[in-house]
Amino acid sequence: MATPRISLLISLAGLAACSGNPPDCAREERKDLATIEALMEESRTNLQRGYTIESTASAASVDVCLGTLGTDVGVSFCTNPNGRKRPVALDTAAEERKLAALEARRAALLSAISAKSAACAPEPKAVGG
C-alpha cells in the first residue's frame, strides 16, 4: 500500500514545482533598465535646473567625537569621508544628446525584456477535447 502514497507524493511535488512563480528571464535587463531610468531622471533634472551637481572628494580627516549618554560614551576618533558637492555649468546640448542616447537604450531594453519574457513564458494549456 506504500506505492500509491509514493506516487501521490511524487505527483504533488510535481504540481508544486509547476505552480511556482516563473523565473525572471530578463533579470539583468530589468536591472539595467532601472539604472538607465535613474540616469534619465538625473539628466532631466540637470536640464531643468540648468546645471549639474559635482561631487569632489575631500581630504580624509580625523575628528574627535563626543558620545551621547545613551551611546558611545566617551571620546573617540571619528573619520569624516564625506566629499563636497558644488554646482557646475551644464553643456545643455551634450546633456540632451546623453538623454536621447539613454532613451534609445531604454527602448532597446524594453524590447529585449518583452522578447525574453515571451520566450520564457509557459505555453498555455489547451482546455477541452
matplotlib code that plots the C-alpha trace (Angstrom):
import matplotlib.pyplot as plt

x = [0.0, 3.0, 3.2, 0.0, 1.3, 4.7, 3.1, 0.8, 3.7, 5.6, 2.6, 2.1, 5.8, 5.5, 2.4, 4.2, 7.2, 4.9, 2.8, 5.7, 6.5, 8.1, 11.8, 12.7, 14.2, 15.2, 16.6, 19.8, 17.9, 15.5, 18.5, 19.9, 16.6, 16.3, 19.8, 19.0, 15.8, 17.6, 20.2, 17.4, 15.8, 19.1, 19.7, 16.2, 16.7, 20.0, 18.4, 15.5, 17.7, 20.4, 23.4, 24.7, 26.0, 29.5, 30.9, 34.5, 36.5, 37.8, 41.0, 40.4, 40.3, 40.0, 37.8, 37.4, 33.7, 31.9, 29.4, 25.9, 24.7, 22.9, 25.6, 29.3, 30.0, 33.5, 35.8, 36.7, 38.3, 35.8, 36.7, 34.9, 35.0, 32.3, 33.1, 31.8, 29.2, 29.2, 27.2, 28.8, 27.8, 25.9, 26.5, 22.9, 23.5, 25.7, 23.1, 20.3, 22.4, 23.1, 19.3, 18.5, 21.0, 19.6, 16.0, 17.2, 18.9, 15.7, 13.6, 16.0, 16.0, 12.1, 12.1, 14.6, 12.7, 9.5, 11.1, 12.8, 9.7, 7.6, 10.2, 10.3, 6.5, 4.9, 2.8, -1.0, -2.6, -5.4, -8.7, -11.2, -11.0]
y = [0.0, 2.3, 2.6, 4.7, 7.1, 7.4, 8.1, 10.7, 12.4, 12.5, 14.0, 16.6, 17.5, 17.9, 20.1, 22.3, 22.7, 23.8, 26.2, 28.4, 31.7, 31.6, 32.5, 36.1, 35.5, 39.1, 39.9, 41.5, 43.6, 44.8, 45.8, 47.7, 49.3, 50.6, 52.1, 53.7, 55.2, 56.7, 58.2, 59.6, 61.2, 62.8, 64.1, 65.6, 67.3, 68.7, 70.1, 71.6, 73.4, 74.3, 73.0, 69.8, 68.8, 67.5, 65.6, 66.3, 64.1, 65.9, 65.0, 62.4, 63.9, 62.6, 64.4, 63.9, 62.9, 63.0, 60.3, 60.8, 59.5, 56.6, 55.5, 56.0, 57.4, 59.0, 60.5, 58.6, 59.4, 59.6, 59.7, 62.1, 60.6, 63.0, 64.9, 68.2, 68.9, 72.0, 73.3, 73.0, 74.7, 72.4, 71.8, 71.5, 70.2, 67.4, 66.7, 66.5, 64.1, 62.0, 61.9, 60.9, 58.1, 56.9, 57.0, 54.9, 52.4, 52.2, 51.4, 48.6, 47.2, 47.2, 45.3, 42.8, 42.3, 41.8, 39.2, 37.3, 37.3, 36.0, 33.3, 32.2, 32.2, 28.8, 27.6, 28.0, 24.6, 23.6, 23.1, 20.6, 18.0]
z = [0.0, 0.1, -3.7, -4.1, -1.3, -3.0, -6.4, -4.8, -3.1, -6.4, -8.2, -5.5, -5.7, -9.5, -9.1, -6.5, -8.9, -11.7, -9.7, -8.5, -9.9, -13.3, -13.4, -14.3, -17.7, -18.1, -14.7, -15.9, -18.5, -15.7, -13.6, -16.5, -17.2, -13.6, -13.9, -17.3, -15.9, -12.9, -15.2, -17.4, -14.3, -13.3, -16.8, -16.9, -13.5, -14.7, -17.9, -15.9, -13.4, -15.9, -14.0, -12.6, -9.1, -9.0, -6.0, -5.2, -2.8, 0.2, 2.1, 4.8, 8.2, 11.7, 14.2, 17.9, 18.6, 21.9, 22.5, 24.0, 27.3, 25.6, 23.2, 22.5, 25.9, 26.0, 23.4, 20.2, 16.9, 14.0, 10.3, 8.0, 4.5, 3.1, -0.1, -1.1, -3.7, -5.9, -8.8, -12.2, -15.5, -17.8, -21.6, -22.4, -26.0, -24.6, -21.9, -24.4, -26.6, -23.5, -22.7, -26.2, -26.1, -22.8, -24.2, -27.2, -24.9, -22.7, -25.8, -26.8, -23.3, -23.2, -26.4, -25.1, -21.9, -23.8, -26.2, -23.3, -21.2, -24.1, -24.9, -21.2, -20.6, -20.3, -23.1, -22.4, -21.9, -24.2, -22.4, -23.7, -26.3]

ax = plt.figure().add_subplot(projection="3d")
ax.plot(x, y, z, "-o")
ax.set_aspect("equal")
plt.show()
